[in-house]
Amino acid sequence: MPKKTKKTKKIKKVKKAKKIKSKKIKTKITKNKLKNKETTEVKKNNYSTEEKVEIKKIKKQPTEKRQYNLKDFVVYPKHGVGKITGIEKANIGQIDIQFYKIFVEKEKLTLTVPINQQFNLRPIATVNQINKCISILKSKPKIKRTMWSRRAQEYDQKINSGKIYELAEVVKDLNKNSDIIADQSYSERQLFEKAYERLKSEFEAVLQIIPEEVQKKMDKALGRNQDVEAAI
């Protein structure tokens, strides 16, 4: 009887070992199948991605997030305030280009600006920015001791920067109705009038009031009198 029991135990151990081995083999096979399936899916995805890339080889004009609409006012740094009169399309070198048509009233000029180069444009100022500009106009002008030719270049750069606060600073600094700047040369006058008109046109677009009212508002902030207004 004891011998039989030992033999039985041995058989049971062998059977158990075989079951464990079988289970391990099955697990391995399942893992391999899953791995093969994943590899196949990755290949399919890569293949489909490659196909999509090839399909997208259509020449398109890159765009920016900012979008302007018809009749919107915008500022082009070198020309000032303009109004979008059209959004058009053209095919140039097999590339579809969209562009804005912008009419600058003060210069009687129409600009064509591609949408992918609209970084040159900025939206017109807010009412808060206009109020800050009025505060700048009311402040005292800054006088530099450098040569006029160098200052004139700096003023011109500020006017063409497209930044409304810098424009207001030029108007304030070149305002001839002050105790510090008694007289203006021809070039000073030219720069003042250019900056003044640029700033005035943006005030008009933002405040939506007639040019005469805008001029009164600006001249009051600058402390300009009737004699100076007549001289302009």
Protein Blocks (a to p, Z undefined) as FASTA:
>chain_A
ZZmmmmmmmmmmmmmmmmmmmmmmmmmmmmmmmmmmmmmmmmmmmmmmmmmmmmmmcccd
dddfbdcdehiacddfknopaddfbdcdddeehiacdddddddfklopacdddfklmmmp
ccdddfklmmmmmmmmmpccdddfbdfklmmmmmmmmmmnopaklmmmmmmmmmmbbfkl
mbacfklmmmmmmmmmmmmmmmmmmnopafklmmmmmmmmnopafklmmmZZ
